[in-house]
Amino acid sequence: MISSHNRSIVIVISSSDLVLAGLAEILKGSLASEVIALHRGDEMIDYPKMDGNIVVISTSEEYEKSGSFIRQILFSAGHLQFLTLHLDTTTDYSNQSINLSDTSALICYKVNEILNSFLSVSSKDTDTELTKREIEVLQLLTKGYSNKEIADQLFVSTHTVISHRKNISEKTGIKSASGMTMYAILKKIIDVGDINQDDLI
């Protein structure tokens, strides 16, 4: 039993073994959330009294069959939202759906957008807010600039850039450049369209 409303859970439901395994692998590798993979919505019966912030990814057909049942099972969830899974190459740019044509980065971005909206509703944590200068450093970092290049761009010393990067890591809990890039996208510090998504797969 999962008992924390601060916990994030992503439930993927698909009758396709390939889609189920692929989505679960992408999400497990990129999200700080528990990922549960099910072939049918009625398998939720094995997860009674689950709570937390939950995103359910399923086809519209599965939602029609099992949506009400899943909502009953997850009645104690802190927050609950469904994402529609398109198994064809439908072009749908909504953040309320996932398409087979989406990149790994975009799939994780869409799920994280929802999970982050849950957290912002639950609590406002101002201790981790970045300063204006830290945001500038982060923006340049996501563009692949080295410490020296960032220092030259901002007219500061390399030591100052390293100090800002350390502060960013401490505030966000993220150390890798790819993790900071995803953080910057989710916090709307940079636009997902400005990133070469092939670098994030």
N, C-alpha and C positions, 0 to 999 in steps of 0.2 A: 504494500500500500504506500502511495506517495502522499505526503501530508503537509507539504509546504506550499502556500499560495505564491511564494516567490520563485518556485521552481517552474521551469519552462519545459513543456513536453510537446513534441511534434508526433502526430499519429498519421502514418501513410497507409492508405487503403487502396489496394489494386489487386485484381485477379491475375494480372500478368506478373509472373515470377521475375522477368527481366526488368520491368518498370519498377517493381517493388524493391528489388535488390539494388538497382541503380540509384534510385532516389534516396533510399536509406543510407547508402554508402556516401553519397554527396553530402547529405545533411549531417551524418555522424562525424564526418571529417571536418566540417566547417562551423558547426554550431555548438555553443555551450549549453546544449539541451539534451534531454533524453529523447531518443527516437524509437518509436514502436512501429513495427511493420506488420500489417494484417492483410489477409486475402479478402476478407469480407467484413462489413460493418458489424454483423452480429457476433463476431469474435470479441467484441468489446465486453461481452458478458464475463470474460475472464479477467477484467480489470475493474472490479467494483470499487466504489468509493474513491476513485482517483480525483485528486484536486490539484490545483496549480494553474498556471497560464497555459492554455492548450490550443494548438493549431491542428486542425484535422484536414488532411489533403486527400480528396477523393474525387472520382468522376461524378458528374451530375446524375448519372444513372444510379450509382451507389448511394448518393445522397437521397434520391427519391425513395429508394428501398429502405435505407437504414437511418436517415437523418434524425427522425423523431426518436428512434430507439437510442441512438448515440447520445442525443441531448439528455434523455432520461438517465442514462448511465453516468453521464458527466455533469449531473445537476449541481454537484458541489464544486465544480471548477471555479477558480477565481475569475477567469475570463475564458471565453470559448469563441473561436472563429473558424469557419470552414473556408478552405481554398479549393476552387474547382480545378481538377486535373484534366487537361485535354490530351487525349491519346493520339490525336492526329497532329498535323502541322498547322493547326488553326493559328492565325495571327491575332493575338489578343494581348494588348499591352497593359491591361489592367493589372494592378497589384493584387487583385482578388482571384487570380488564376495562375496556374503553372502550365506551361506548354512544353511538349517534347523538344521544340526548337530552342527553348531557353538555354543559356549557358549555365554552368554550375554556379558561377558568381551571381547571376541574375536570380536563380532559384533561391539561393541563400539570402540574397538581398530582400526578396519579397517576403520570405518567412520572418527574417529578422525585423523588417519594418513593422510587422504585426506584433511580434513579441516585445519590441521596444515601445510600441504604443501602449501595450498592457502595463509595462513598467512605469511609463510616464504618468499614466492614470493613477497607478497605485501609490507612487511617491515621487517627490521632487528632490533629487539628490544634487545639491549645488556644490558639494565639496569637490566634485570631479570636473567642474567647468574649467575649460582651458582659457588661458589669457589670450589677448589679441595676438601677441607675439608668438605664442605656442601654436596658435591656429595657422599663422603664416608659415612657421617652420613645418608643420604637418602638411600643409598644402604643397609645399615644395618637395617634401619627402615623398609624397605620393606620386610626384612626377618623375621620380628617380634621381633627384639631385643628391650629390654626395654632401657630406658635412661642409667641406670647403666651398662647394658651389653655393650651398645655402648661405654660408657666411658672407661670401662675396655679394650675393644678391641682396642680402639684408644689411650689408655694411656693418657686420659685427664680427667678433673673433670666432674661430672654430671652436674654442673652448666654450663660448656662450651657446653655440648651437648644440653642442654635446650636452650642456646643462639643460637646455630646453627639451631636448629629446628624452633625457632622464626624467624630467618632470612630467612629460606627456606619458611615458611608460608607467610611472608611479600612479598617476591619476586614472589612467584607463585600464591598467593591469595588462597591457599589451606590449610585447617586446619586438615582434617581427614587423618588417616593413609591410608585408602583405596584410597582417592583422590590423596595422594602423590604417592602411588603405580602406579596408572594409569598415573600420570604425568611422573614418571620415565620410564615407558614402552614407552610412546609416544615420550619422548626425547631420547630414546635409551640409557638411563643410566643403565637400566637392560633389560634383554631379556624376552619377554613374556613367553618363554618356561620355565623360571626359577621360575615362579609364579604358585602356586596352584590355578588354575582358579576357582575351586569350592568356594574358599574364596571370589571371586569377584562377584559372581552371586547375 
